[in-house]
Amino acid sequence: INAEYMGFHMEEYLPHAEHNYERRRRDFGRPINFTESNVFYENIWPDQRLTQSFVDRLSCDKAVQCTTTCASHKVNTTTVNLQSDGMLHAEGGWPAGTDSKDVERKLGIRRSIEKTDLFKNSVNHLGDNVLRCLKQNVSVDIYEEYFSGVGEGDHSGEPPTARSHSVFRDPTNARRTAAFISWYPDGARKLAIAYCCLRFQAIPGEGFPTTSYIWDINNPNIPETELRPASQLCCLEFNYRDAHTLLGGCYNGLIELYDDRAGGLAVGTSLIEKSHRDPVYDVCWLQSKTATECISCATDGQVLRWDTRKLTEPAEILSLEVKGSEQYGAVCMEYDAAAGAKILVGTEQGDVLSINRKAKNPQDRISAPYTGHVGAVHAVKRNPFALRYFLTVGDWTARLWTDELRTPIVTTKFHKSYLTDAAWSPSRPSVFFVTKHDGWLDIWDYLYKQSEPTYSVAISDAGLHCVSVQAKGQFLVLGGVDGSATLLEVSDSLVSHNSNEKASFLQILDREYKRERNLERSQTLRKRDAIRNRKAGLEIKQDDPALYASIEEKFAEIEAEPALPPSRTQSRISILARNALAGDSPEAHEPSSSKLPVHDDEPIVRQGRQQTEAHGEVVHVGEMAEVHEGEVAEHEGEVAEHEGEVAEHEGEVAEHQAEVHEGELAEAHQEVEASPVHN
């Protein structure tokens, strides 16, 4: 092998076979191109003799998973407990040996430093920087929000939804109910949940847990504070001004005051002989200068006002007794400082009582009850946008009321399950939440649906007992019968409202209010006509029994006429009774069936009624001239079954009598006597 050529020597197994391949040095590294020459093609046919060795086999399908097998798992990571530590540097930097309490020494050191050139140069240098920052703040608003309207669009078209965030379970694992839930007033980042066994005579003996807890909504595993009362807490409420103070009502009737900074024991407790005799089902903080006044209610028929600075005895005792009825047992309360001194109390008899704290006469503190429910009233909530309207939940229905009427203006359909609690949305006027005993939550948006809930979701199989809504309306907590509390987040369509939503909803409520008021007034007038006609009939019966029998037959004929409206029937009955009192026969001045007026404003109806412009009410002028309070007292025994209706409307009759002058009454009588129908 020389410098210009390099040879490769390859030896075969046979010693006589030898091949030499030579290539130039400059050709090293170049690709080698192979070419074909003398190509031969050959077909190899299958051997027919091998077919006898094959065995027929049925087809077989086999699936092979080439990817890695994965499984779905839920992992709850360990919560990291964070603790904030800080240091307050109040004073320091003085020369060694200087007493920080010696004011004169510190003043002398400060003056000596201010005279040095270094201090002057530092102040001048820092002054330029501060002046530059001030000019920037004047020219550019650093707090301006450039994208404040982004994400706040109209969500009314979105379907309502709700999703669960977390579940707070009773750490004791006892069969207790999450009886009451209260949100932390400062930021709504905590929850106070009162746990109690509400099953009658089902509480175990000694050893049954009585603790309640304060939870951090970001840590549903471990409670933040444990409250250790003397008895089980049925209700628990944060103070609206001091977020560290809580008020609790116990199962044995005691009132206890807690401070989460002082531990889990109560800092104040009422005396057992000065407290309620039944479980305290609700407590409320009252608006006051000191924020220490509160009220409590129980089924013993008492509402007690307390001052937390002195819990040895209640500041005021109010018995829930209405004139002419038995004592009521309170189950829930509603107090809103914007509504004035009125307190609504839901009773176990199914009525709602209104208490006026500032009434001068003690007998006027409790007004006539709002009747409508056939079971205990478990919730009374005022609408935060219209305080004159309030919501109640009892038996199988939820009802809307107004302060002016004693009957509900709106009633939901009868549900299959018992209703347990309700709450208004603080962000939308027409939305409220209702919990049911079968574990379902109903969300009503009365502006869009009046016959059925807008959205319903199943929360717990054990049943729901209470609900509490956050101040912004985005989150709500549902207390279950099994002791669990579920944190729920609702969609934006149930939180954000349009500009005209409040006006539209109030228009619906005002329309229902006027309709119910007109029905109540017409019913009142019919009852009054029936009572006075009955009195007139009793006087005729005493004088002439035969005449009374003929009038009764004529009354039956008039009431049996199907095409005659009720108002005209009452007009004909009034005419018959008045003519009978005058000594005439019933048929003397009775208009024939063919001459009955077509409209209510014809002379026969107009002669006994007068439209007052002041109130827009129908006043029976002729009847008020004949019947007064003295006649009611004379026939008190004869109309005992209608005494309630007469007493209820005595004020209205007296008001109408004061408005109508005696001269107007005389002129009205002259017009009636001069009318051709009367003659």
CORKABEL-V18040 format. One record per residue. N is the residue number from 0. RES is the residue in one small letter. SS is DSSP state (helix for helix, strand for strand, loop for the rest). PHI is phi in whole degrees, -180 to 180 (NA if undefined). Layout:
# CORKABEL-V18040
N RES SS PHI
N RES SS PHI
This chain:
# CORKABEL-V18040
0 i loop NA
1 n loop -102
2 a loop -72
3 e loop -92
4 y strand -122
5 m strand -132
6 g strand -112
7 f strand -114
8 h strand -113
9 m strand -125
10 e strand -104
11 e loop -88
12 y loop -67
13 l loop -79
14 p loop -68
15 h loop -88
16 a loop -91
17 e strand -148
18 h strand -138
19 n strand -118
20 y strand -124
21 e strand -121
22 r strand -149
23 r strand -72
24 r helix -65
25 r helix -72
26 d helix -91
27 f loop -67
28 g loop 94
29 r loop -79
30 p loop -69
31 i loop -100
32 n loop -103
33 f loop -103
34 t loop -125
35 e loop -95
36 s loop -150
37 n loop 58
38 v loop -81
39 f loop -121
40 y loop -112
41 e loop -138
42 n loop -100
43 i loop -110
44 w loop -84
45 p loop -65
46 d loop -85
47 q helix -66
48 r helix -72
49 l helix -79
50 t helix -64
51 q helix -71
52 s helix -84
53 f loop -79
54 v loop -121
55 d loop -69
56 r loop -136
57 l loop -67
58 s loop -67
59 c loop -136
60 d loop -104
61 k loop -137
62 a loop -100
63 v loop -125
64 q loop -92
65 c loop -84
66 t loop -89
67 t loop -75
68 t loop -69
69 c loop -123
70 a loop -132
71 s loop -88
72 h loop -132
73 k loop -110
74 v loop -123
75 n loop -100
76 t loop -71
77 t loop -72
78 t loop -74
79 v loop -89
80 n loop -84
81 l loop -98
82 q loop -133
83 s loop -96
84 d loop -121
85 g loop -148
86 m loop -135
87 l loop -102
88 h loop -96
89 a loop -83
90 e loop -157
91 g loop 174
92 g loop 86
93 w loop -81
94 p loop -60
95 a loop -62
96 g loop 85
97 t loop -93
98 d loop -82
99 s loop -68
100 k loop -90
101 d loop -85
102 v helix -69
103 e helix -66
104 r helix -65
105 k helix -67
106 l helix -68
107 g helix -67
108 i helix -64
109 r helix -65
110 r helix -68
111 s helix -66
112 i helix -71
113 e helix -67
114 k loop -86
115 t loop -77
116 d helix -70
117 l helix -63
118 f helix -66
119 k helix -66
120 n helix -65
121 s helix -66
122 v helix -66
123 n helix -65
124 h helix -67
125 l helix -69
126 g helix -64
127 d helix -64
128 n helix -65
129 v helix -65
130 l helix -65
131 r helix -64
132 c helix -65
133 l helix -67
134 k helix -65
135 q helix -65
136 n helix -66
137 v helix -72
138 s helix -81
139 v loop -128
140 d loop -83
141 i loop -75
142 y loop -100
143 e loop -72
144 e loop -98
145 y loop -81
146 f loop -122
147 s loop -71
148 g loop -90
149 v loop -75
150 g loop 86
151 e loop -110
152 g loop -78
153 d loop -83
154 h loop -104
155 s loop -67
156 g loop -82
157 e loop -77
158 p loop -71
159 p loop -72
160 t loop -141
161 a strand -154
162 r strand -136
163 s strand -87
164 h strand -99
165 s strand -158
166 v strand -129
167 f strand -100
168 r loop -103
169 d loop -65
170 p loop -65
171 t loop -82
172 n loop 60
173 a loop -90
174 r loop -81
175 r loop -123
176 t strand -103
177 a strand -74
178 a strand -79
179 f strand -153
180 i strand -132
181 s strand -133
182 w strand -86
183 y loop -65
184 p loop -72
185 d loop -104
186 g loop 94
187 a loop 53
188 r loop -107
189 k strand -133
190 l strand -134
191 a strand -111
192 i strand -119
193 a strand -96
194 y strand -107
195 c strand -156
196 c loop -92
197 l loop -96
198 r loop -75
199 f loop -65
200 q loop 56
201 a loop -119
202 i loop -79
203 p loop -64
204 g loop -77
205 e loop -66
206 g loop 97
207 f loop -73
208 p loop -68
209 t loop -120
210 t strand -77
211 s strand -129
212 y strand -138
213 i strand -112
214 w strand -111
215 d strand -93
216 i loop -65
217 n loop -88
218 n strand -136
219 p loop -82
220 n loop -89
221 i loop -126
222 p loop -68
223 e loop -78
224 t strand -137
225 e strand -110
226 l strand -98
227 r strand -119
228 p loop -82
229 a loop -73
230 s loop -136
231 q loop -61
232 l strand -88
233 c strand -91
234 c strand -151
235 l strand -154
236 e strand -141
237 f strand -73
238 n loop -76
239 y loop -71
240 r loop -106
241 d loop -102
242 a loop -71
243 h loop -90
244 t strand -102
245 l strand -130
246 l strand -118
247 g strand -127
248 g strand -111
249 c strand -96
250 y loop -70
251 n loop -89
252 g loop 97
253 l loop -79
254 i strand -115
255 e strand -125
256 l strand -115
257 y strand -123
258 d strand -133
259 d loop -66
260 r loop -80
261 a loop -98
262 g loop 103
263 g loop -93
264 l loop -85
265 a loop -72
266 v loop -91
267 g strand -156
268 t strand -141
269 s loop -78
270 l loop -80
271 i helix -67
272 e helix -79
273 k helix -106
274 s loop -107
275 h loop -72
276 r loop -97
277 d loop -128
278 p loop -58
279 v strand -86
280 y strand -91
281 d strand -159
282 v strand -136
283 c strand -143
284 w strand -85
285 l loop -95
286 q loop -76
287 s loop -152
288 k loop -68
289 t loop -91
290 a loop 57
291 t loop -119
292 e strand -92
293 c strand -152
294 i strand -132
295 s strand -140
296 c strand -137
297 a strand -151
298 t loop -78
299 d loop -80
300 g loop 86
301 q strand -129
302 v strand -118
303 l strand -109
304 r strand -104
305 w strand -122
306 d strand -120
307 t loop -64
308 r loop -75
309 k strand -148
310 l loop -93
311 t loop -68
312 e loop -154
313 p loop -71
314 a loop -75
315 e strand -156
316 i strand -122
317 l strand -124
318 s strand -92
319 l loop -84
320 e strand -124
321 v loop -102
322 k loop -59
323 g loop 83
324 s loop -141
325 e loop -79
326 q strand -78
327 y loop -93
328 g loop -107
329 a strand -85
330 v strand -118
331 c strand -150
332 m strand -139
333 e strand -143
334 y strand -132
335 d loop -131
336 a helix -63
337 a helix -71
338 a helix -85
339 g loop 88
340 a loop -95
341 k strand -89
342 i strand -126
343 l strand -96
344 v strand -126
345 g strand -91
346 t strand -109
347 e loop -79
348 q loop -84
349 g loop 95
350 d loop -106
351 v strand -119
352 l strand -107
353 s strand -111
354 i strand -109
355 n strand -105
356 r loop -70
357 k loop -100
358 a loop -69
359 k loop -73
360 n loop -90
361 p helix -60
362 q helix -73
363 d helix -95
364 r loop -71
365 i strand -109
366 s loop -87
367 a loop -62
368 p loop -72
369 y strand -90
370 t loop -106
371 g loop 172
372 h loop -84
373 v loop -101
374 g loop -135
375 a loop -63
376 v strand -88
377 h strand -93
378 a strand -153
379 v strand -133
380 k strand -134
381 r strand -82
382 n loop -72
383 p loop -67
384 f loop -96
385 a loop -142
386 l loop -71
387 r loop -75
388 y strand -105
389 f strand -141
390 l strand -113
391 t strand -127
392 v strand -131
393 g strand -166
394 d loop 48
395 w loop -116
396 t strand -135
397 a strand -117
398 r strand -131
399 l strand -106
400 w strand -128
401 t strand -129
402 d loop -64
403 e loop -82
404 l loop -111
405 r loop -96
406 t loop -121
407 p loop -70
408 i loop -93
409 v strand -140
410 t strand -132
411 t loop -75
412 k loop -69
413 f loop -78
414 h loop -85
415 k loop -76
416 s loop -111
417 y loop -73
418 l strand -88
419 t strand -114
420 d strand -161
421 a strand -155
422 a strand -157
423 w strand -82
424 s loop -80
425 p loop -76
426 s loop -109
427 r loop -128
428 p loop -68
429 s loop -99
430 v strand -107
431 f strand -143
432 f strand -114
433 v strand -132
434 t strand -101
435 k strand -126
436 h loop -72
437 d loop -87
438 g loop 95
439 w strand -100
440 l strand -112
441 d strand -106
442 i strand -109
443 w strand -102
444 d strand -119
445 y loop -71
446 l loop -76
447 y loop -114
448 k loop -137
449 q loop -111
450 s loop -95
451 e loop -152
452 p loop -65
453 t loop -72
454 y strand -153
455 s strand -131
456 v strand -144
457 a strand -85
458 i loop -108
459 s loop -145
460 d loop -78
461 a loop -81
462 g loop 113
463 l strand -107
464 h strand -117
465 c strand -150
466 v strand -144
467 s strand -141
468 v strand -108
469 q loop -66
470 a loop -64
471 k loop -89
472 g loop 84
473 q loop -83
474 f strand -122
475 l strand -145
476 v strand -115
477 l strand -115
478 g strand -89
479 g strand -101
480 v loop -69
481 d loop -83
482 g loop 95
483 s loop -90
484 a strand -125
485 t strand -103
486 l strand -90
487 l strand -119
488 e strand -114
489 v strand -97
490 s loop -73
491 d helix -66
492 s helix -67
493 l helix -97
494 v loop -114
495 s loop -83
496 h loop -127
497 n loop -83
498 s loop -70
499 n loop -102
500 e helix -69
501 k helix -63
502 a helix -64
503 s helix -67
504 f helix -67
505 l helix -66
506 q helix -65
507 i helix -65
508 l helix -67
509 d helix -65
510 r helix -65
511 e helix -67
512 y helix -65
513 k helix -65
514 r helix -64
515 e helix -67
516 r helix -66
517 n helix -65
518 l helix -64
519 e helix -67
520 r helix -68
521 s helix -65
522 q helix -67
523 t helix -64
524 l helix -65
525 r helix -66
526 k helix -64
527 r helix -66
528 d helix -62
529 a helix -65
530 i helix -66
531 r helix -72
532 n helix -66
533 r helix -68
534 k helix -62
535 a helix -61
536 g helix -65
537 l helix -66
538 e helix -66
539 i helix -65
540 k helix -64
541 q helix -69
542 d helix -84
543 d loop -142
544 p helix -62
545 a helix -65
546 l helix -65
547 y helix -63
548 a helix -66
549 s helix -66
550 i helix -66
551 e helix -63
552 e helix -64
553 k helix -67
554 f helix -59
555 a helix -65
556 e helix -66
557 i helix -67
558 e helix -70
559 a helix -82
560 e loop -70
561 p loop -74
562 a loop -88
563 l loop -91
564 p loop -65
565 p helix -61
566 s helix -64
567 r helix -72
568 t helix -61
569 q helix -65
570 s helix -66
571 r helix -67
572 i helix -64
573 s helix -63
574 i helix -64
575 l helix -63
576 a helix -66
577 r helix -67
578 n helix -67
579 a helix -65
580 l helix -66
581 a loop -79
582 g loop 96
583 d loop -93
584 s loop -76
585 p loop -63
586 e loop -88
587 a loop -65
588 h loop -118
589 e loop -81
590 p loop -71
591 s loop -71
592 s helix -65
593 s helix -75
594 k helix -108
595 l loop -67
596 p loop -67
597 v loop -83
598 h loop -114
599 d loop -73
600 d loop -98
601 e loop -74
602 p helix -58
603 i helix -63
604 v helix -80
605 r helix -70
606 q loop -72
607 g loop -107
608 r loop -134
609 q strand -144
610 q strand -88
611 t loop -88
612 e loop -79
613 a loop -66
614 h loop -117
615 g loop 68
616 e loop -112
617 v strand -87
618 v strand -116
619 h loop -84
620 v helix -69
621 g helix -64
622 e helix -71
623 m helix -70
624 a helix -72
625 e helix -95
626 v loop -114
627 h loop -142
628 e helix -67
629 g helix -66
630 e helix -67
631 v helix -64
632 a helix -69
633 e helix -68
634 h loop -104
635 e loop -64
636 g loop -72
637 e loop -79
638 v loop -116
639 a helix -66
640 e helix -71
641 h helix -106
642 e helix -66
643 g helix -64
644 e helix -68
645 v helix -66
646 a helix -66
647 e helix -67
648 h loop -109
649 e helix -64
650 g helix -63
651 e helix -68
652 v helix -64
653 a helix -64
654 e helix -65
655 h helix -67
656 q helix -65
657 a helix -72
658 e helix -78
659 v loop -89
660 h loop -78
661 e helix -65
662 g helix -66
663 e helix -65
664 l helix -64
665 a helix -65
666 e helix -64
667 a helix -65
668 h helix -64
669 q helix -64
670 e helix -65
671 v helix -66
672 e helix -69
673 a helix -82
674 s loop -70
675 p loop -66
676 v loop -68
677 h loop -67
678 n loop -67
